[in-house]
């Protein structure tokens, strides 16, 4: 498998796995029966059990990846289909993937001042892959 497609697949797997911390926390907070029924109380959703801040950050990191992955997938597939698939595209695909790993880690841990710059690196990687396709 070539580099960009490998990182596209790895990013898809990352996207699927990013919901795991939030969901596991929900299982522990609500309990398995309430989680399985999707209703932690009779007053749900008006009253929702409190979740820890880190679990909310995990949920938001997952949602951010869900929002970003389609743009990444589009430019990687465009590069593949137009034969713009070169070492530059592979490098930027790797940058995207690792930036998203760091973004999720920093986001969930609540490290100040790093989340946005790391997100912008992944955003720039998408733009650079797209520019490679368009300007070839």
C-alpha positions as a Python dict, from the first residue, in 0.01 Angstrom:
ca = {
    (1, 'X'): (0, 0, 0),
    (2, 'X'): (140, 339, -90),
    (3, 'X'): (202, 606, 173),
    (4, 'X'): (-97, 837, 125),
    (5, 'X'): (-347, 550, 116),
    (6, 'X'): (-185, 395, 423),
    (7, 'X'): (-226, 723, 614),
    (8, 'X'): (-580, 760, 487),
    (9, 'X'): (-666, 415, 622),
    (10, 'X'): (-482, 486, 948),
    (11, 'X'): (-669, 816, 985),
    (12, 'X'): (-999, 635, 932),
    (13, 'X'): (-908, 387, 1203),
    (14, 'X'): (-802, 673, 1431),
    (15, 'X'): (-1138, 841, 1373),
    (16, 'X'): (-1323, 526, 1474),
    (17, 'X'): (-1105, 475, 1782),
    (18, 'X'): (-1127, 834, 1907),
    (19, 'X'): (-1479, 780, 2039),
    (20, 'X'): (-1359, 497, 2265),
    (21, 'X'): (-1250, 702, 2572),
    (22, 'X'): (-1574, 898, 2575),
    (23, 'X'): (-1793, 592, 2532),
    (24, 'X'): (-1604, 393, 2796),
    (25, 'X'): (-1645, 683, 3039),
    (26, 'X'): (-2017, 688, 2959),
    (27, 'X'): (-2039, 316, 3039),
    (28, 'X'): (-1870, 374, 3375),
    (29, 'X'): (-2076, 685, 3461),
    (30, 'X'): (-2415, 554, 3347),
    (31, 'X'): (-2361, 185, 3410),
    (32, 'X'): (-2399, -88, 3152),
    (33, 'X'): (-2781, -127, 3169),
    (34, 'X'): (-2844, 247, 3124),
    (35, 'X'): (-2578, 271, 2855),
    (36, 'X'): (-2724, -26, 2667),
    (37, 'X'): (-3073, 126, 2680),
    (38, 'X'): (-2933, 472, 2592),
    (39, 'X'): (-3132, 630, 2877),
    (40, 'X'): (-2947, 693, 3205),
    (41, 'X'): (-3265, 815, 3379),
    (42, 'X'): (-3634, 872, 3320),
    (43, 'X'): (-3564, 1246, 3281),
    (44, 'X'): (-3308, 1201, 3001),
    (45, 'X'): (-3221, 1410, 2799),
    (46, 'X'): (-3342, 1699, 3015),
    (47, 'X'): (-3115, 1572, 3292),
    (48, 'X'): (-2787, 1418, 3181),
    (49, 'X'): (-2538, 1267, 3423),
    (50, 'X'): (-2229, 1484, 3454),
    (51, 'X'): (-1925, 1365, 3266),
    (52, 'X'): (-1567, 1455, 3349),
    (53, 'X'): (-1409, 1738, 3155),
    (54, 'X'): (-1154, 1504, 2996),
    (55, 'X'): (-1435, 1283, 2859),
    (56, 'X'): (-1607, 1585, 2705),
    (57, 'X'): (-1274, 1684, 2548),
    (58, 'X'): (-1241, 1328, 2412),
    (59, 'X'): (-1586, 1356, 2256),
    (60, 'X'): (-1496, 1688, 2099),
    (61, 'X'): (-1162, 1555, 1968),
    (62, 'X'): (-1354, 1274, 1799),
    (63, 'X'): (-1607, 1516, 1648),
    (64, 'X'): (-1323, 1737, 1522),
    (65, 'X'): (-1169, 1437, 1346),
    (66, 'X'): (-1508, 1346, 1199),
    (67, 'X'): (-1528, 1698, 1055),
    (68, 'X'): (-1171, 1698, 920),
    (69, 'X'): (-1144, 1347, 778),
    (70, 'X'): (-1364, 1405, 469),
    (71, 'X'): (-1139, 1688, 345),
    (72, 'X'): (-829, 1476, 400),
    (73, 'X'): (-987, 1176, 227),
    (74, 'X'): (-1092, 1393, -68),
    (75, 'X'): (-746, 1534, -137),
    (76, 'X'): (-568, 1200, -86),
    (77, 'X'): (-807, 1025, -323),
    (78, 'X'): (-778, 1308, -574),
    (79, 'X'): (-400, 1277, -559),
    (80, 'X'): (-426, 902, -610),
    (81, 'X'): (-669, 927, -901),
    (82, 'X'): (-479, 1203, -1082),
    (83, 'X'): (-136, 1043, -1042),
    (84, 'X'): (-24, 1338, -831),
    (85, 'X'): (58, 1071, -580),
    (86, 'X'): (423, 1144, -507),
    (87, 'X'): (660, 1168, -213),
    (88, 'X'): (531, 1516, -130),
    (89, 'X'): (175, 1387, -96),
    (90, 'X'): (298, 1093, 112),
    (91, 'X'): (490, 1326, 342),
    (92, 'X'): (194, 1559, 391),
    (93, 'X'): (-36, 1262, 453),
    (94, 'X'): (201, 1147, 728),
    (95, 'X'): (207, 1500, 871),
    (96, 'X'): (-173, 1501, 878),
    (97, 'X'): (-195, 1165, 1055),
    (98, 'X'): (64, 1242, 1321),
    (99, 'X'): (-74, 1590, 1377),
    (100, 'X'): (-416, 1434, 1440),
    (101, 'X'): (-262, 1188, 1691),
    (102, 'X'): (-98, 1479, 1874),
    (103, 'X'): (-414, 1690, 1844),
    (104, 'X'): (-627, 1423, 2009),
    (105, 'X'): (-369, 1368, 2283),
    (106, 'X'): (-330, 1736, 2360),
    (107, 'X'): (-705, 1793, 2343),
    (108, 'X'): (-796, 1507, 2577),
    (109, 'X'): (-518, 1593, 2823),
    (110, 'X'): (-615, 1960, 2819),
    (111, 'X'): (-266, 2089, 2742),
    (112, 'X'): (-302, 2466, 2700),
    (113, 'X'): (-197, 2657, 2388),
    (114, 'X'): (-111, 2352, 2173),
    (115, 'X'): (-445, 2228, 2042),
    (116, 'X'): (-500, 2500, 1782),
    (117, 'X'): (-145, 2510, 1641),
    (118, 'X'): (-144, 2132, 1604),
    (119, 'X'): (-485, 2144, 1437),
    (120, 'X'): (-354, 2410, 1199),
    (121, 'X'): (-65, 2181, 1104),
    (122, 'X'): (-313, 1909, 1003),
    (123, 'X'): (-520, 2169, 819),
    (124, 'X'): (-210, 2291, 633),
    (125, 'X'): (-130, 1931, 535),
    (126, 'X'): (-472, 1897, 372),
    (127, 'X'): (-418, 2224, 184),
    (128, 'X'): (-72, 2119, 68),
    (129, 'X'): (-200, 1787, -67),
    (130, 'X'): (-482, 1971, -240),
    (131, 'X'): (-238, 2224, -387),
    (132, 'X'): (-22, 1939, -516),
    (133, 'X'): (-322, 1801, -705),
    (134, 'X'): (-441, 2134, -840),
    (135, 'X'): (-101, 2276, -935),
    (136, 'X'): (42, 1967, -1100),
}
